[in-house]
Amino acid sequence: MARMTQLSSPFLLGFDEVERALDRVARSADGYPPYNVERIDAGSDTPLRLRITLAVAGFTAEQLEIVLEEKELTIRGRQVDEDRNRVFLHRGIAARQFQRTFVLAEGMDVRGAELSNGLLSVDLVRPEPSRLAKRIEITSRP
């Protein structure tokens, strides 16, 4: 039996790929690293600006990767425990990997990323879309 979802409505046609992307994002969300998504207010005449900020303390820029593929923004962090000669009496800071994926709306553009004080900020902008209206001609058949 097929699973019914919000996007299964007969009025929403062609959203299969969106539903698959949302399923992938839901499966990858494990809570690490913590993040914020904020709207950057730049005035009423400017396009929508957003900033995603991830807490990535202990990661260097070389250990982080940001990839935009199709409409998915994926941020990965890979740390390797390079100094195996160290002896820890307590180990609370582990070398850890993560992957965090965000599904972007049509037209969203990644403007840049910055790593500062253990926080990775990714800036996004969505220019105001132009509104298109198209009249569809109706043909008659006898």
Residue frames as a rotation matrix with the C-alpha (Angstrom) as fourth column:
MET 1
0.577 0.817 0.000 0.00
0.817 -0.577 0.000 0.00
0.000 0.000 -1.000 0.00
ALA 2
-0.137 -0.626 0.768 1.34
0.589 -0.674 -0.445 3.43
0.796 0.391 0.461 -0.95
ARG 3
-0.415 -0.112 -0.903 2.14
0.866 -0.352 -0.354 5.90
-0.279 -0.929 0.243 1.80
MET 4
0.486 0.634 0.602 -0.07
0.725 -0.677 0.127 9.02
0.488 0.374 -0.788 1.87
THR 5
-0.479 -0.651 -0.589 1.65
0.837 -0.540 -0.084 12.35
-0.264 -0.533 0.804 2.52
GLN 6
0.094 0.463 -0.881 0.80
0.195 -0.876 -0.440 16.04
-0.976 -0.131 -0.173 2.33
LEU 7
-0.466 -0.379 -0.800 2.30
-0.647 -0.471 0.600 16.13
-0.604 0.797 -0.026 -1.17
SER 8
-0.882 0.173 0.437 0.04
0.349 0.864 0.362 13.28
-0.315 0.473 -0.823 -2.34
SER 9
-0.067 0.899 -0.433 -2.86
0.004 -0.434 -0.901 15.65
-0.998 -0.062 0.025 -2.95
PRO 10
0.124 0.163 0.979 -4.30
0.919 0.353 -0.175 15.46
-0.374 0.921 -0.106 -6.48
PHE 11
0.969 0.243 0.050 -3.86
0.246 -0.913 -0.326 19.26
-0.034 0.328 -0.944 -6.64
LEU 12
0.416 -0.903 -0.112 -0.07
-0.674 -0.388 0.628 19.03
-0.611 -0.186 -0.770 -6.14
LEU 13
0.970 -0.012 0.242 1.35
0.172 0.738 -0.652 17.48
-0.171 0.674 0.718 -9.29
GLY 14
0.602 -0.789 0.126 5.02
0.221 0.014 -0.975 16.80
0.767 0.615 0.183 -10.00
PHE 15
0.459 -0.416 0.785 6.31
-0.808 -0.564 0.173 17.21
0.370 -0.713 -0.595 -6.43
ASP 16
0.943 -0.089 -0.321 7.77
0.156 0.969 0.191 13.68
0.294 -0.230 0.928 -6.19
GLU 17
0.085 -0.996 0.031 11.35
0.523 0.018 -0.852 14.96
0.848 0.089 0.522 -6.19
VAL 18
-0.153 -0.064 0.986 10.59
-0.606 -0.782 -0.145 17.46
0.780 -0.620 0.081 -3.42
GLU 19
0.789 0.520 0.328 9.12
-0.583 0.462 0.669 14.68
0.196 -0.718 0.667 -1.29
ARG 20
0.718 -0.599 -0.355 12.22
0.528 0.800 -0.283 12.51
0.454 0.015 0.891 -1.81
ALA 21
-0.214 -0.819 0.532 14.50
0.152 -0.566 -0.811 15.43
0.965 -0.093 0.246 -0.88
LEU 22
0.154 0.349 0.925 12.52
-0.830 -0.463 0.312 16.07
0.537 -0.815 0.218 2.30
ASP 23
0.977 0.170 -0.128 12.80
-0.094 0.885 0.457 12.39
0.191 -0.434 0.880 3.23
ARG 24
0.291 -0.946 -0.144 16.61
0.620 0.301 -0.725 12.52
0.729 0.121 0.674 2.76
VAL 25
-0.287 -0.373 0.883 16.88
-0.325 -0.829 -0.456 15.64
0.901 -0.418 0.116 4.91
ALA 26
0.566 0.585 0.581 14.75
-0.747 0.066 0.662 14.11
0.349 -0.808 0.474 7.67
ARG 27
0.905 -0.249 -0.344 16.93
0.302 0.947 0.110 11.00
0.299 -0.204 0.932 7.75
SER 28
0.027 -0.993 0.112 20.17
0.607 -0.073 -0.791 13.01
0.794 0.090 0.601 7.98
ALA 29
0.113 0.061 0.992 19.07
-0.468 -0.877 0.107 15.28
0.876 -0.477 -0.070 10.84
ASP 30
0.172 -0.112 -0.979 20.72
0.641 0.767 0.025 13.86
0.748 -0.632 0.203 13.97
GLY 31
0.932 0.290 -0.217 21.12
0.352 -0.583 0.733 17.13
0.086 -0.759 -0.645 15.91
TYR 32
0.309 -0.892 -0.331 24.87
0.268 -0.252 0.930 17.53
-0.913 -0.376 0.161 15.43
PRO 33
-0.807 -0.467 -0.362 26.17
0.585 -0.549 -0.597 20.09
0.080 -0.694 0.716 14.89
PRO 34
0.093 0.854 -0.512 23.69
0.753 -0.397 -0.525 22.58
-0.652 -0.336 -0.680 16.28
TYR 35
-0.744 -0.302 0.596 22.71
0.652 -0.526 0.547 25.34
0.148 0.795 0.588 13.87
ASN 36
-0.185 0.683 -0.707 20.71
0.226 -0.671 -0.707 28.54
-0.956 -0.290 -0.030 13.46
VAL 37
-0.429 0.131 0.894 18.85
0.877 -0.176 0.447 29.85
0.216 0.976 -0.039 10.44
GLU 38
-0.152 0.333 -0.931 18.23
0.536 -0.763 -0.361 33.59
-0.830 -0.554 -0.063 10.54
ARG 39
0.553 0.364 0.749 16.75
0.814 -0.429 -0.392 36.22
0.178 0.826 -0.534 8.29
ILE 40
-0.535 -0.759 -0.370 19.14
0.764 -0.622 0.170 39.09
-0.359 -0.192 0.913 7.66
ASP 41
0.590 0.790 -0.168 17.22
0.672 -0.595 -0.440 42.36
-0.448 0.147 -0.882 7.55
ALA 42
-0.559 -0.819 0.133 18.64
0.739 -0.418 0.528 44.62
-0.377 0.393 0.839 4.89
GLY 43
-0.730 0.358 -0.582 15.64
-0.381 -0.920 -0.089 46.79
-0.568 0.157 0.808 4.10
SER 44
0.151 0.939 0.308 12.36
-0.090 0.323 -0.942 46.53
-0.984 0.115 0.133 2.27
ASP 45
0.627 0.087 -0.774 13.81
-0.730 -0.282 -0.623 47.07
-0.272 0.956 -0.113 -1.22
THR 46
-0.408 -0.885 -0.224 16.36
-0.913 0.400 0.085 44.26
0.015 0.239 -0.971 -1.01
PRO 47
0.124 0.438 -0.890 15.82
-0.453 0.823 0.342 40.57
0.883 0.361 0.300 -1.72
LEU 48
0.933 0.276 0.231 15.37
-0.339 0.456 0.823 37.98
0.122 -0.846 0.519 1.03
ARG 49
-0.078 -0.983 -0.166 18.69
-0.571 0.180 -0.801 37.18
0.817 0.032 -0.575 2.75
LEU 50
0.946 0.322 0.035 19.22
-0.232 0.598 0.767 34.21
0.226 -0.734 0.641 5.05
ARG 51
-0.124 -0.989 0.081 22.20
-0.838 0.061 -0.542 32.99
0.531 -0.135 -0.837 7.08
ILE 52
0.861 0.210 -0.462 22.79
0.020 0.896 0.443 29.42
0.507 -0.391 0.768 8.23
THR 53
0.057 -0.849 0.526 25.24
-0.875 -0.296 -0.383 29.27
0.481 -0.438 -0.759 11.15
LEU 54
0.740 0.100 -0.665 26.65
0.092 0.965 0.247 25.94
0.666 -0.244 0.705 12.35
ALA 55
0.626 -0.545 0.558 28.64
-0.751 -0.229 0.619 25.44
-0.209 -0.807 -0.553 15.56
VAL 56
0.876 -0.369 -0.309 31.74
0.109 0.777 -0.619 23.62
0.469 0.509 0.722 14.27
ALA 57
0.606 -0.674 0.423 34.26
-0.786 -0.425 0.448 24.18
-0.122 -0.604 -0.788 17.06
GLY 58
0.169 -0.665 0.728 37.43
-0.235 0.690 0.685 22.19
-0.957 -0.286 -0.040 16.49
PHE 59
0.505 0.038 0.862 37.06
0.757 0.460 -0.464 22.05
-0.414 0.887 0.204 12.69
THR 60
-0.490 -0.643 -0.589 39.40
0.081 -0.706 0.703 23.89
-0.868 0.297 0.398 10.34
ALA 61
0.195 0.546 -0.815 38.30
-0.765 -0.436 -0.475 25.25
-0.614 0.715 0.333 6.98
GLU 62
-0.523 -0.484 -0.702 40.13
-0.823 0.500 0.269 22.35
0.221 0.718 -0.660 5.31
GLN 63
-0.976 0.169 0.135 38.05
0.101 0.908 -0.407 19.83
-0.191 -0.384 -0.903 7.26
LEU 64
-0.121 0.975 -0.184 34.76
0.044 -0.180 -0.983 21.40
-0.992 -0.127 -0.022 6.13
GLU 65
-0.953 -0.088 0.290 33.09
0.284 0.075 0.956 21.06
-0.106 0.993 -0.047 2.75
ILE 66
-0.160 0.918 -0.364 30.05
-0.176 -0.389 -0.904 22.88
-0.971 -0.080 0.224 1.36
VAL 67
-0.953 -0.088 0.291 28.41
0.244 0.348 0.905 21.50
-0.181 0.933 -0.310 -1.78
LEU 68
-0.160 0.918 -0.362 25.39
-0.555 -0.387 -0.736 22.84
-0.816 0.083 0.572 -3.66
GLU 69
-0.994 -0.089 0.068 23.90
-0.004 0.635 0.773 20.16
-0.112 0.767 -0.631 -5.89
GLU 70
-0.342 0.916 0.211 20.55
0.691 0.092 0.717 20.69
0.637 0.391 -0.664 -7.55
LYS 71
0.256 0.510 0.821 18.53
-0.234 -0.791 0.565 22.35
0.938 -0.337 -0.083 -4.75
GLU 72
0.897 0.036 -0.441 20.35
0.377 0.462 0.803 20.71
0.233 -0.886 0.400 -1.83
LEU 73
0.309 -0.800 0.514 23.01
-0.643 -0.574 -0.507 22.48
0.701 -0.174 -0.692 0.20
THR 74
0.849 -0.088 -0.521 25.16
0.345 0.839 0.421 19.88
0.400 -0.537 0.743 1.98
ILE 75
0.359 -0.739 0.570 27.69
-0.802 -0.557 -0.216 20.81
0.477 -0.379 -0.793 4.64
ARG 76
0.801 -0.174 -0.573 30.14
0.286 0.952 0.109 18.10
0.527 -0.251 0.812 5.71
GLY 77
0.432 -0.724 0.537 32.79
-0.886 -0.452 0.104 18.03
0.167 -0.521 -0.837 8.39
ARG 78
0.819 -0.260 -0.511 35.50
0.206 0.965 -0.159 15.38
0.535 0.025 0.844 8.61
GLN 79
0.434 -0.717 0.546 37.98
-0.899 -0.386 0.208 15.30
0.062 -0.581 -0.811 11.47
VAL 80
0.566 -0.348 -0.748 40.67
0.100 0.929 -0.356 12.70
0.819 0.126 0.560 11.75
ASP 81
0.945 -0.277 0.174 42.35
-0.198 -0.063 0.978 11.81
-0.260 -0.959 -0.115 15.00
GLU 82
0.689 -0.702 -0.181 45.93
-0.246 0.009 -0.969 12.42
0.682 0.712 -0.166 13.82
ASP 83
-0.262 -0.833 0.486 47.83
-0.789 -0.105 -0.605 12.24
0.556 -0.543 -0.630 17.10
ARG 84
0.601 0.511 -0.614 47.47
-0.181 0.836 0.519 8.63
0.778 -0.201 0.595 18.21
ASN 85
-0.319 -0.817 -0.480 50.35
0.428 0.328 -0.842 8.95
0.846 -0.474 0.245 20.69
ARG 86
-0.509 0.188 0.840 48.30
-0.645 -0.730 -0.227 11.09
0.571 -0.657 0.492 23.08
VAL 87
-0.641 0.315 -0.700 46.98
0.590 0.786 -0.186 9.41
0.492 -0.532 -0.689 26.21
PHE 88
-0.282 0.653 0.703 43.68
-0.425 -0.742 0.519 10.83
0.860 -0.152 0.487 27.43
LEU 89
-0.996 0.071 -0.046 42.56
0.069 0.368 -0.927 10.49
-0.049 -0.927 -0.371 31.04
HIS 90
-0.063 0.998 -0.023 39.14
0.359 0.001 -0.933 11.74
-0.931 -0.068 -0.359 29.91
ARG 91
-0.950 -0.200 0.238 38.01
0.283 -0.239 0.929 12.17
-0.129 0.950 0.283 26.31
GLY 92
-0.097 0.954 -0.284 34.99
0.453 -0.212 -0.866 14.43
-0.886 -0.213 -0.412 25.95
ILE 93
0.327 0.114 -0.938 35.95
-0.676 -0.666 -0.317 16.04
-0.661 0.737 -0.141 22.64
ALA 94
0.111 -0.227 0.968 35.90
0.373 0.912 0.171 13.36
-0.921 0.342 0.186 20.00
ALA 95
-0.831 -0.291 -0.474 37.01
-0.378 -0.329 0.865 13.60
-0.407 0.899 0.163 16.39
ARG 96
-0.179 0.907 0.380 33.62
0.325 0.419 -0.848 13.47
-0.929 -0.028 -0.370 14.75
GLN 97
-0.968 -0.029 0.249 32.16
0.250 -0.204 0.947 13.60
0.024 0.979 0.204 11.28
PHE 98
-0.230 0.948 -0.221 28.87
0.216 -0.172 -0.961 15.18
-0.949 -0.268 -0.166 10.28
GLN 99
-0.894 0.120 0.432 26.68
0.404 -0.205 0.892 15.90
0.196 0.971 0.135 7.31
ARG 100
-0.311 0.804 -0.507 23.89
0.311 -0.418 -0.854 18.46
-0.898 -0.424 -0.120 7.39
THR 101
-0.787 0.106 0.608 21.63
0.609 -0.033 0.793 18.96
0.104 0.994 -0.039 4.36
PHE 102
-0.371 0.678 -0.635 19.29
0.003 -0.683 -0.730 21.86
-0.929 -0.272 0.251 3.63
VAL 103
-0.215 0.401 0.890 16.76
0.964 0.235 0.127 21.87
-0.158 0.885 -0.437 0.79
LEU 104
-0.760 -0.144 -0.633 16.71
0.116 -0.989 0.086 25.27
-0.639 -0.008 0.769 -0.90
ALA 105
0.381 0.924 -0.038 13.75
0.260 -0.146 -0.955 26.85
-0.887 0.354 -0.296 -2.63
GLU 106
0.301 -0.185 0.936 13.90
0.953 0.041 -0.299 27.57
0.016 0.982 0.188 -6.34
GLY 107
0.618 -0.096 0.780 16.00
0.272 -0.905 -0.326 30.65
0.738 0.414 -0.533 -6.99
MET 108
0.938 -0.344 -0.034 18.00
-0.065 -0.272 0.960 30.58
-0.340 -0.899 -0.277 -3.73
ASP 109
0.604 -0.795 0.052 21.63
0.046 -0.030 -0.998 31.50
0.796 0.605 0.018 -4.30
VAL 110
0.660 -0.499 -0.562 24.59
0.721 0.207 0.662 30.78
-0.213 -0.842 0.496 -2.00
ARG 111
0.926 -0.263 0.273 26.58
-0.143 -0.909 -0.391 34.00
0.351 0.323 -0.879 -1.67
GLY 112
-0.045 -0.998 0.033 29.49
-0.432 -0.011 -0.902 32.73
0.901 -0.055 -0.430 0.43
ALA 113
0.802 0.208 -0.560 30.69
0.356 0.587 0.727 31.08
0.480 -0.783 0.396 3.62
GLU 114
0.063 -0.767 0.638 32.89
-0.546 -0.562 -0.621 32.18
0.835 -0.309 -0.454 6.50
LEU 115
0.459 -0.038 -0.888 34.47
0.631 0.717 0.295 30.32
0.626 -0.696 0.353 9.41
SER 116
-0.257 -0.495 0.830 35.10
-0.285 -0.782 -0.555 32.45
0.923 -0.379 0.059 12.48
ASN 117
-0.558 -0.073 0.827 35.50
-0.821 -0.097 -0.562 31.53
0.121 -0.993 -0.006 16.16
GLY 118
-0.924 0.121 0.362 34.13
0.004 0.951 -0.308 28.01
-0.382 -0.283 -0.880 15.66
LEU 119
0.109 0.994 -0.029 31.05
0.074 -0.037 -0.997 29.18
-0.991 0.106 -0.077 13.76
LEU 120
-0.852 -0.270 0.449 30.52
0.437 0.107 0.893 28.46
-0.289 0.957 0.027 10.07
SER 121
-0.049 0.830 -0.555 28.18
-0.078 -0.557 -0.827 30.97
-0.996 0.003 0.092 8.44
VAL 122
-0.730 -0.044 0.682 26.67
0.649 0.269 0.712 30.40
-0.215 0.962 -0.168 5.00
ASP 123
-0.479 0.529 -0.700 24.88
-0.251 -0.847 -0.469 33.36
-0.841 -0.049 0.538 3.41
LEU 124
-0.543 0.440 0.715 21.96
0.808 0.507 0.301 32.84
-0.231 0.741 -0.631 1.03
VAL 125
-0.651 0.410 -0.638 19.88
-0.366 -0.907 -0.209 35.26
-0.665 0.097 0.741 -1.02
ARG 126
-0.330 0.615 0.716 16.69
0.843 0.533 -0.069 34.87
-0.424 0.581 -0.695 -3.00
PRO 127
-0.986 0.004 -0.166 16.16
-0.079 -0.889 0.451 37.59
-0.146 0.458 0.877 -5.57
GLU 128
-0.189 0.979 -0.076 12.55
-0.396 -0.147 -0.906 38.62
-0.898 -0.141 0.416 -6.07
PRO 129
-0.608 -0.028 0.793 11.19
0.574 0.675 0.464 36.33
-0.548 0.737 -0.395 -8.78
SER 130
-0.832 0.388 -0.396 9.55
-0.546 -0.698 0.463 37.85
-0.097 0.601 0.793 -11.79
ARG 131
-0.237 0.853 0.465 5.88
-0.143 0.443 -0.885 37.00
-0.961 -0.276 0.017 -11.99
LEU 132
-0.945 -0.068 -0.319 4.88
-0.326 0.130 0.936 35.21
-0.023 0.989 -0.145 -15.17
ALA 133
-0.049 0.953 0.299 1.35
-0.234 0.280 -0.931 34.73
-0.971 -0.115 0.209 -16.38
LYS 134
-0.933 -0.268 -0.239 0.68
-0.303 0.231 0.924 32.76
-0.193 0.935 -0.297 -19.51
ARG 135
0.063 0.995 -0.077 -2.63
-0.823 0.008 -0.568 32.44
-0.565 0.100 0.819 -21.26
ILE 136
-0.788 -0.244 0.566 -3.34
0.010 0.913 0.408 28.94
-0.616 0.327 -0.717 -22.53
GLU 137
-0.502 0.597 -0.626 -5.33
-0.864 -0.316 0.392 28.79
0.036 0.738 0.674 -25.73
ILE 138
-0.256 0.542 0.801 -8.25
-0.193 0.783 -0.591 26.39
-0.947 -0.306 -0.096 -25.87
THR 139
-0.844 -0.002 -0.536 -8.77
-0.533 0.110 0.839 24.47
0.057 0.994 -0.094 -29.10
SER 140
0.065 0.934 0.351 -12.11
-0.703 0.292 -0.649 23.05
-0.709 -0.205 0.675 -30.09
ARG 141
-0.966 -0.259 0.012 -12.66
-0.183 0.715 0.675 19.77
-0.183 0.649 -0.738 -31.88
PRO 142
-0.294 0.915 -0.278 -15.87
-0.915 -0.184 0.359 19.05
0.277 0.360 0.891 -33.76
